[in-house]
Every structure is written in structure tokens, then in C-alpha cells.
């Protein structure tokens, strides 16, 4: 939604219903996960990178079309998605019945989050501002980490990254879409 707001693309947010083993039901999404983008006369798109690239293609792209700049932005987007994935996996494992907890997997996802955050903190000066393709996913991943893995206080551990994030948190696109 941030990218849609940045690019002034009108989207209608659908109601999403949890449906047990089917995941989230909204439109024609066989994956059963959010986000998904239903398009008139075309297949539903799912997965944040695919949806972002599609939305980006609708007007002057922020994702470079080729070369090292493109790969750098895709790499950063993947790191942002990795924050969200590791947070989700950590959270999923820790909310199950204690008898079902798998300590090695909890530790793996916790450490994975810490590794990603440290790697991004090492290159925070080159992450870019204002909004770029890669930092869309990083900002969203950081927020999700704060919400679902709050024991990892990345702001205290990485103050330069917290300052970088705060710059985005002041933008209208961020404020209009912040969900936590």
C-alpha cells in the first residue's frame, strides 16, 4: 500500500477473512496469503515483491530496469522480506502450545532476525531515501519485527537504522498505511 500511495495509484482494500487451513480468503488467491492484488480481467497477483513490481510498472518506475542498481534494490527488497519471513516464522513457533515449541527453530529464527538487522545496520548509510524499491520492504519488515518480535529491540541495538526508519515514519504514505 505504501508504493500505491507514493505513486498515487488508487486501490480498494478488500476485507480479508481467516479461513483455517485455506489461509486468508479474499478474491481468487490460491496461495491463501496476504498480500494479494486482484486485477480486472487478469490473474490475481500475490507476494509483495511481485505486487510491488507490478505497481511500479504502472508509472515512472522507482526500480531501475537493469544493471547493478536494479540488483542492489532487489537485494534490499529481499532482505526486507527476509525480516518479515523470519519474524513470521519466529512468531508462529512461539505462539504454539509450549509442548510443541521447537527450541532450535525458535533460536534459528531469532538469530536470523538479528543477523539481517545487523547486516542492514552495517549499510544503513547506503539504504537510501526517500522511498526506493528496496527500502519499501525493509521499512515494512522492521515494523513487523517490532510488532511480532518485540523482544528484539532493533532501535536500541541499531540507533542509526532507527533514525533512518524515523525519517520514513514521518511521510504521508507511511502514516496512511501504518497498521500497528
DOTI-765680 format. One record per residue: x, y negated, z of N, C-alpha, C, O, CB in turn; residue in one letter. Coordinates in pm, whole numbers, plus 50000, padded with zeros to 5 digits. Atoms other than C-alpha are relative to their C-alpha. Glycine has a CB too. Layout:
N
XYZXYZXYZXYZXYZA;...
This chain:
180
500815011950000500005000050000500864987450000500454977149946499085000150119X;499135011849999502914976450061500334996049857500224984249822501295002650080X;499635003250137504024978849699498814994249923498974984849846500545012549928X;501195005450066500464973149577499774985550042499404977249959498755008650034X;500185013849953500274941749792501074990849942500774979649902500044999650155X;498915008150054503664929149676499724996449854499974985249811501345007450012X;500225001850144502644933449313498584995449967498214994749849500295012949928X;501385004550019499054921249363499175009849918498435005849828500004986449933X;500784989650065497574954249247498835003350092499025007350207500885012849970X;501194997149920494024958849368499775015050007499645021749904498764992949941X;500314985849976493434993149518498875000850101498734992150187501265007850050X;501054997549903490475006749704500465011450089500775022350041498645003249931X;499604989549907491375026050015498815009150024497715004550056500524994150134X;501074990349979489325057750044499995005050143501005004650213500145011649904X;500104993449871488055073950356500635013849987500415020949888498525000950048X;499314987250002490155104150439499465008350116499335003550228501554998150011X;500584991049901488715133850624500935011950021501375018249925498595004749957X;499244987949969490705160750802499115012049973497935012050008500525000050147X;500784988250034489595194750679500795012750031500945021549946499614999749852X;499324987849955491555220450877501075004849905501994997449872499015010850021X;499004993850086493505243850652500114993249865501134994649797499685014749980X;499955007150127492635222450349500764986850009500984980249907498594997449951X;499275012549983494535192950494499064988250002498014988650066501034998249889X;500825012050010493155158750416499265000449868499855003349764500864987250012X;500834999550120490315156850169499644985749960499014978450037498735008550024X;500385012950057489955125949954500315000749852501485000349813500754988050069X;499774999350143489485128349581500495013849958500345023650031501014989549958X;499564987450058490985155349364501495001750026502324999749937499705000449847X;498614998749959494195162149553500255014250048499965017450164500354989750110X;499794986249961495195198849555501035001850111501055012150178500415008049881X;498974999049897498105191749789499394998550140499905004150236501084989449978X;500665001849872495745180850067500784991350097500604992250218499745013250064X;499205008949916498195154750195499734985549958499284982849847501535003349988X;500035014250034498185117050210501434995149995502275000150070499154991850103X;500905007550086499015095150035499695007249869500395016449827500584986549971X;500394995550133497235102249710499374988049930498754979549993499015012350006X;500555011050079496215078849431499105005949892499575012549799501144991249936X;500964995550099493065086749237499924989449891499754977549918498595002550065X;500035009350114493085071448889498855003949908498575015749887501375000249922X;501104997550094490175067748648500535006849874501455001849810499284986849963X;499664993250124490465092648365501385006249995501865009949888499874990749889X;498654994249997493855105848477500145008150129499405005850225501114988849993X;499834991749880495095131648728500404991650122501064981350111501055010849975X;499625006249873495445121849093501515001350018502105011749990499245006550119X;498574999849968498995112649190500145001950151499374996350228500734986949953X;499744998249859500385124049521501504999250026502315001449936499445013350051X;498635001449954503605118649716500454985549980500344980049870500945009949926X;499655014250001504885084149800500944995949886500664985949820500644996450130X;499125004550109507795082849551499304999649864499544990549785501225009149992X;500714999650129505535092649260499024988349992498954981449890499255013549983X;500975011049999502835067849360500714986649988500274977949913499155000450129X;499245012750008505395040049413500534997749859500454986549807501165000150100X;499465001950135507005046149076498884996849901499074988549812500765012649955X;501145003150086503595046148907499574985450018499444978049921498815009550030X;500425013949974502525013549076501054990149949500714979649896499754997950150X;498925008850045505904998348998499994998449848500394988049796501365005550045X;500005000450146505435006548629498904991049944498914987949825499845013949944X;501155007750048502234985848608500314985349972499554978649904498895000950099X;499575013850026504074952448607501514999650017502155010050034499294989750096X;498545001449994507624938848625500595008950110500395006350229500394985350025X;499524990249902509404968048794501064994450096501894986150059500585012049929X;498925002949905511464964449109501025011350000502145009550048499444997950142X;499064988850013513054998449043500734998549868500124998749762499265013750009X;499245001050125515874994548792499735012149911499535023249960501524998750029X;500364989350093515255015148479501135009949975500885021049929499574994049869X;498894990950027518735030248455501234995650079501244985250145500325000649849X;498715003449942522265030548583500095002450149499185007550213500304985849973X;499704997649859523795031448926499024993050094498714998150201501414995550032X;500975007049914521335005649066498735008450018498155008850127499654986249939X;501184991349989518455029348988500275011350099499455014050187499625005849862X;499704988749911520165058649160500164995450144499785002650236501285007149953X;499865005449864521025036949461498634997950064498435001250180500794986849998X;501345002449947517375026949502499255013250024498565014650125499204991149905X;500654986949980516105062649456500595007250120499875013850195500145008749874X;499344994049884518655074649711499464994050129499155001350224501534998149992X;500535006549880517475048849965498555003950024498145006150138500134984849989X;501404995849986513855057849896499955014250058499115017150143499274999549863X;499954986249949514735094549958500395000250148499865008350224501005008449917X;499635000649858516405085450289498824995250084498595000350194501214990750020X;501195004549928513285066450394498985011150012498405013250118499394988049930X;500924988549995511125096250302500525010750096499735017350163499815006049859X;499434990049909513525118550495499744996350146499555005150230501535001449976X;500365004349864512885097550809498575004650029498305010550134500124984550016X;501404996149980509155103350765499855015150010499125020050096499134994749885X;500094985449997509595140550692500525005750131499875014150193500785006049883X;499424994949875511855146650991499134996150120498975003950213501444994750019X;500895004349892509535126451215498775008950004498365013650111499594985149982X;501184991450007506525146251097500325013950054499575019350136499475000949854X;499634986549958508305179451149500305000550149499915010050217501215004949921X;499745000749856509555169051494498694999450077498465007050171500884987650034X;501285001949932506105157451597499165012849996498595017050097499224988349937X;500804987850015504395188551462500485010750098499665017450162500095005249855X;499454989549913506715211151658499764996750147499545005950227501505001749973X;500105003649858506415191651985498564998950051498354998650172500694986950023X;501395000949952502605189151997499325013750005498185014850050499204990749910X;500574986649990502035226451967500035004450146500674998250231500785010249911X;499974994349866501375247352275501455002450040502235007449958499175013250008X;498604998149958504615248252479500555014049974501735015549943500124996950146X;499534986250024504815286052443500415002149854501165011349824498905010150038X;499684998750143505045280952065501154991049956501594991849842498774996949918X;498885008850036507805254652073501215008249958501515018750015500364990850118X;498774993850046510925264151887501114989950027501324980949946499925004149846X;499015010049959513725245352066501044996949894501444985349879500685004750124X;498995002550103516235249651784499464991049889500184982449837500495013349940X;500615008450105513825234151532499744986050052499954976349980498695006349950X;500195013349940512935205651768501334992649999501404981049959499435001150145X;498685006249998516645198751814500474996549860501094986049839501025009350068X;499585002350139517255201451439499364987349945500044979149884499625012049911X;500675011850053514635175251351500364987450077500484976650019498505002050004X;499545011349920515645152651639501384995349950501594983349928500075003750151X;498655003650046519275153751526499964994949856500704985749821500955012150010X;500145004850137518245149651162499584985449997500134977449921498985008449924X;500415014149991516445117351252501174991250042501414980749982498834998550100X;498875008149950519445104651445501084998549892501684987849878500615006550126X;499005000650107521775113251153499584990249890500404982249844500225013949940X;500495009050104519605095050898500074985550048500534976749975498555003649959X;499995013749946519235064551121501424994650009501674982949977499354999750139X;498615004449992522995063151182500564997049862501294987249844500865010750070X;499525002450136523715066150810499464987049944500204979349882499615011749908X;500585012650048521315037950727500574988150075500804977550016498475000350014X;499425011049922522685016751010501394996449949501794984849952500075003850148X;498665002450053526165020750858499974991649873500974985249839500695013149973X;500075007550125524945004950535498894989450002498424985149896499785009449885X;501105009549989522334980750668500264987049924499324980949873499734997050145X;499685012550070524154950950515499755000849850499654990649783501444996250025X;500234998650143523564965250169498595005249968498315008449852501035009449941X;501344994550024519944976850213499104990749920498154995249856499355003150131X;500735009250085518594945750051498794993650064498194998850158499575007149880X;501185007749964515884920250097499814990049887500834985849832500154992850142X;501274995549945513304910750001499705014349960500615022649952498874990949955X;500404986350029511354941649907500695005549876500704999149771498505000849983X;499434992350111513194966549687499405014050008498805017650109501585000350007X;500624986850007512145001449585500445008850118499615015450181500355006849868X;499484991449894514385019049836499554996050138499235004650221501485000149997X;500335003849864513574998150137498515001150033498145000350150500454986050024X;501424997249973509815003750097499885012450088499195012250190499215001949868X;500094987449926510265039450219500744999350133500325005550231500565011449916X;499255001249875512845030150481499174992950106499084997650220501334992549978X;500825007549905510585004450646498865008850052498615009350172499444987149935X;501104991349960507655028750647500495011550088499845015050187499275005649877X;499434989249920509855056850780500384995550140500135002550238501215005849931X;499635005349868511195035251062498774997950087498785001050206500784986949985X;501245002249923507685025551166499405013350046498955014450160498984992249916X;500554987049964506525061751160500845006550110500305012850201499935009149877X;499114994849895509565071851367499684993450134499615000150236501494997749962X;500355007049875508705045151624498705005250058498555006250180499904984949975X;501334995649958505135057951638499985014550049499395017450153499024998349886X;500114985749972505645095651642501235006350067501165017650115499735007249875X;498794995049933509185099751778500614988450080501784984950065501055005749895X;499615012349928509355070152014501145002350099501754992750146498804994350073X;498864997349912511925087552233501324995949933502324993850001500045015050038X;498825004950072514405077451963499824985049984499094980449896500185007249860X;500115014650005514775040352025501024994649901502084989649939500214993750142X;499065003950105516405032251693500304985050005501384980849965499465003749863X;499755014549990516034994751756501144997050098502004988750070498724992650043X;498945002149901518214996552066501325006149951502395000349972499605006150137X;498794993350047520665020851906500634993049881501854993649862499675014349962X;499515006250124520965000951583499434985849987498544983449904499615008649877X;500585013449998520314963851651500044992749866499154984849836500704991750103X;499965006650131521414952451305498875005149911498284997449834501375002449931X;501104994650078518884975751148498664994850054497744992249976500035015550003X;501215005749941516234963151392499784985749950498654981749922500085000250155X;500115013750051516974927651279499595000249852498764992149810501354992450017X;500364998550141516774938350913498515003449988497804997349908500865010949932X;501404996050000513424955450980499104988250038498064986249976499775011850096X;500825011249952512084924851164499754989749890498714983349887500684993250119X;500195009150112512614903950851498835004349910498094995949860501274999049918X;501124994850081510174926350661498694999450077497634997250018500295014449956X;501214999849917507744927850952499294986450000498144985450041500355004050142X;500605013450005507124890650903499284997149868498634986849854501064989550023X;500595002650130505934894150544498515003350000498055011750077500735008149891X;501444997750010502274893150447499705014449958498795020650012499374990149900X;500244986450047502474926450262500135010050116499355019550126500985003749887X;499804991149885503784943150577498854998550100498245008350141501354997050070X;501055002549901501294926750812498655005249953497865010350033499904985150030X;501284995550055498384935250580499855015250000498735020349992499834994849859X;500064985450014499284972250574500485007550125500385019850130500825004349882X;499474993449879500814979350918498895007950069497835002450099500624989650098X;501064991249947498875008651066500225004450144499345010950201499895012049914X;499734994849866500485014951404499854989350103500034991850222501395006050008X;
